[in-house]
Amino acid sequence: MADTGGEREGISFEFNDRDFRRACRMIYARAGIHLADHKRDMVYSRLSRRIRARGMASFAEYLDLVEADPASEEQAFINALTTNLTSFFREAHHFDALREQLRAVPRGEPVDLWCCAASTGEEPWSLAITACEAFGSDTPPVRILATDIDTNALNTAAAGTYGVDRIADLSPERKRRFFMRGTGPNEGLVRVKPHLRQLVEFRQLNLLAPDYGLRQRFLAVFCRNVMIYFDKPTQYEVLRKVVPLLASGGRFYAGHSESFAHALDLVQPCGRTIYRAAQDGR
């Protein structure tokens, strides 16, 4: 039975159970994302835009292209089905905990932080702001790696430019210290200040990759609201690769809906959706 989902813009395409299941299998294999049945309309809406953009006639033809020519379309397919919901200082208690971690670092010791799902950048910039505040300096000894699978989101994140409404809830002091307000054609926009930009490196990374190519050890890994899209075996595999990258006393920060009771051999809870490596008693 055809199901054209919720979008009626332009041409509609037949979208049957076979197409939906195939798209689900493909995004799971490429990004570990598990799509439930209620995501059917979302899949139709997002992929139909790519079908139109490529001038194709059907979902089957489009999915064939993704598989046959990954260099041409695979990343766009992944970007289309990746959800990016974020805000500055989302789940604020985590940034309070990070601030205490940073303040306990011996003076002069460099610190590495990792934001695993940088999305459009609000989270890594919040980490950078927290670091500046914790050290009382605009040049703290902190390096922040911000990664994501979605290249479109990463481009937005690296630009560091947002509508002024995105920082509406920040204090006047934070707005003044960390953001520049646009004028003229940039009226209504803000951009993170250069000293903040110096702290963050943006890089594409797929958490399903067999080797992340990272050799540093992180005081904190923020991997929030991404594991919820993975099934339990995939969550376990990601944790198995991430946990060894935690420094002694390091912390893994998860989303408010994420729990790892199935991976207690890898991580142990030590705060409100905060975990430490199971073998690290600190």
C-alpha positions in Angstrom: 0.0 0.0 0.0 1.4 3.4 -0.9 2.0 5.9 1.9 3.2 9.4 1.0 3.7 10.5 4.6 3.0 14.1 5.7 4.6 16.1 2.9 2.6 17.3 -0.1 5.1 19.8 -1.5 5.6 19.3 -5.3 5.6 15.7 -6.6 4.6 12.9 -4.3 6.2 9.5 -4.5 5.0 6.0 -3.7 6.5 4.9 -0.4 5.7 1.3 0.5 6.8 -0.9 3.4 9.7 -2.3 1.3 11.1 1.2 0.8 10.8 2.1 4.4 12.4 -1.1 5.7 15.2 -0.8 3.2 15.9 2.8 4.3 15.9 1.7 7.9 18.4 -1.0 7.2 20.6 1.3 5.3 20.8 4.1 7.9 21.3 1.5 10.6 24.3 0.0 8.7 25.8 3.4 8.1 25.1 5.4 11.3 23.7 2.9 13.8 20.4 4.8 13.9 17.4 2.6 14.7 14.2 4.0 13.2 11.0 2.9 14.8 7.8 2.6 12.7 6.5 6.0 13.9 9.4 7.6 12.0 7.9 6.6 8.7 6.5 10.0 7.8 9.8 11.6 8.8 11.7 9.3 6.5 9.4 10.0 3.6 9.6 13.8 4.1 13.3 14.0 4.4 14.3 11.5 1.6 11.7 12.8 -0.8 13.6 16.1 -0.9 16.7 14.2 -1.9 14.8 12.4 -4.6 13.6 15.7 -6.0 17.0 17.2 -5.8 18.5 14.3 -7.8 15.7 14.4 -10.3 14.6 10.8 -9.6 11.3 9.1 -9.9 11.1 6.7 -6.9 12.5 5.7 -3.5 13.8 2.5 -5.0 15.8 4.4 -7.6 17.2 6.8 -5.0 18.2 4.0 -2.5 19.8 2.1 -5.4 21.9 5.3 -6.0 23.0 5.5 -2.4 24.2 1.9 -2.4 25.8 2.0 -5.9 27.5 5.4 -5.7 28.2 6.2 -2.0 30.7 8.9 -2.9 27.9 10.8 -4.7 25.0 10.5 -2.3 25.7 8.4 0.9 26.6 11.5 3.1 23.5 13.4 1.9 21.4 10.3 2.8 23.0 10.2 6.3 22.6 13.9 6.8 18.9 13.7 5.8 18.1 11.1 8.4 20.1 12.6 11.3 18.2 14.5 13.9 19.8 17.7 15.3 18.0 19.0 18.4 20.2 21.1 20.7 20.6 24.3 22.6 23.1 26.2 24.6 23.6 24.7 28.1 21.0 22.0 27.5 20.8 19.9 30.7 22.6 22.6 32.7 23.6 20.3 35.6 26.1 18.6 33.4 28.0 21.9 32.8 28.0 22.5 36.6 29.6 19.1 37.1 32.1 19.8 34.3 33.0 23.1 35.9 33.9 21.3 39.1 36.0 18.8 37.2 37.9 21.6 35.5 38.5 23.5 38.7 40.1 20.4 40.3 42.7 20.1 37.5 46.2 20.8 38.7 47.4 24.3 37.6 49.0 24.3 34.2 47.9 20.8 33.2 46.3 20.7 29.7 42.8 19.3 29.4 41.1 17.5 26.5 37.3 17.4 26.2 35.3 15.6 23.5 31.8 16.4 22.3 30.8 13.3 20.4 27.6 14.7 18.8 28.3 18.3 18.2 25.2 18.9 16.0 25.0 22.6 15.1 27.5 23.6 17.7 25.6 24.8 20.7 27.0 22.0 22.9 30.7 22.4 22.1 30.5 26.2 22.4 28.8 25.7 25.8 31.8 23.5 26.8 34.2 26.2 25.7 32.3 28.8 27.7 32.3 26.6 30.8 36.1 26.1 30.4 36.7 29.9 30.3 34.5 30.4 33.4 36.1 27.5 35.3 39.7 28.8 34.7 38.7 32.5 34.9 40.5 33.0 31.6 39.6 33.5 27.9 42.6 31.3 27.1 42.1 28.2 29.4 44.5 25.2 28.9 41.6 23.3 27.3 41.3 21.6 23.9 37.8 20.6 22.7 37.2 18.1 20.0 33.7 18.4 18.5 32.6 15.6 16.1 29.5 14.6 14.3 28.5 12.4 11.5 26.4 15.1 9.8 28.5 17.3 7.6 25.8 20.0 7.2 25.4 20.3 11.0 29.2 20.5 11.4 29.4 23.4 8.9 26.9 25.3 10.9 28.7 24.5 14.1 32.1 25.6 12.8 30.6 28.9 11.5 29.5 29.7 15.0 26.8 32.1 13.8 23.2 31.9 15.2 20.0 33.8 15.4 20.0 36.1 18.4 17.0 34.0 19.8 19.4 31.1 20.3 21.2 32.8 23.1 18.1 34.5 24.6 18.4 32.5 27.8 22.0 33.2 28.4 23.0 35.8 31.1 23.9 39.3 29.9 27.5 38.6 31.1 27.8 35.5 28.9 26.3 37.3 25.9 28.8 40.2 26.3 31.9 38.0 27.0 31.4 35.3 24.4 29.3 36.6 21.5 29.5 39.5 18.9 26.2 41.0 17.8 25.7 41.5 14.1 24.9 44.8 12.5 23.6 45.9 9.1 23.0 42.9 6.9 23.8 40.7 9.9 21.3 42.3 12.2 19.5 39.6 14.3 22.6 37.3 14.3 25.3 36.6 16.8 28.7 35.0 16.4 31.0 33.4 18.9 34.0 35.5 19.7 37.5 34.5 18.3 38.9 33.5 21.7 36.2 30.9 22.0 36.8 29.6 18.5 40.4 28.9 19.3 39.4 26.3 21.8 37.3 24.0 19.5 38.3 21.8 16.6 35.4 20.4 14.5 35.8 17.1 12.7 33.6 14.6 11.1 33.5 11.2 12.9 31.1 8.2 12.7 30.7 6.5 16.1 30.3 3.2 14.2 33.9 3.5 12.8 36.1 0.6 14.0 38.8 3.1 15.0 38.3 6.7 15.9 41.9 7.6 15.3 42.1 9.4 18.7 45.1 9.1 20.9 44.5 11.7 23.5 42.7 11.0 26.8 39.7 13.0 27.7 38.7 14.4 31.1 35.1 14.5 29.9 33.3 13.0 27.0 29.9 14.5 26.2 27.9 11.9 24.3 24.4 13.1 25.0 21.1 12.3 23.2 22.8 10.2 20.5 22.9 6.8 22.1 19.1 6.9 22.3 19.0 6.3 18.6 21.2 3.2 18.9 20.0 -0.3 19.9 21.7 -1.9 23.0 24.4 -3.9 21.1 25.4 -0.7 19.2 25.5 1.3 22.4 27.7 -1.3 24.0 30.1 -1.3 21.0 30.4 2.5 21.1 31.0 2.5 24.9 33.7 -0.2 24.4 35.6 2.1 22.1 35.0 5.4 24.0 35.7 4.3 27.6 39.4 3.6 27.0 39.7 7.2 25.8 38.7 8.5 29.2 41.6 9.9 31.3 42.0 8.8 34.9 39.1 10.4 36.8 37.4 11.1 33.5 33.6 11.3 33.1 31.2 10.2 30.4 28.1 12.5 30.2 25.0 10.9 28.7 21.5 12.2 27.8 18.7 12.4 30.3 16.9 9.5 28.6 19.9 7.2 28.3 20.9 4.4 30.6 23.6 1.8 30.5 22.5 -0.9 32.9 23.5 -3.4 30.2 27.1 -2.1 30.2 28.0 -2.0 33.8 31.2 -3.9 33.0 32.3 -0.8 31.1 30.8 2.2 33.0 29.4 2.9 36.4 27.1 5.7 37.3 28.6 8.5 39.4 26.1 11.3 39.1 22.9 12.3 37.3 23.4 10.6 33.9 27.2 10.8 34.5 29.4 7.8 34.3 33.0 6.8 35.0 35.0 3.9 33.6 34.1 0.7 35.5 37.8 0.1 36.2 38.4 3.6 37.4 37.5 4.2 41.1 38.1 7.9 41.0 
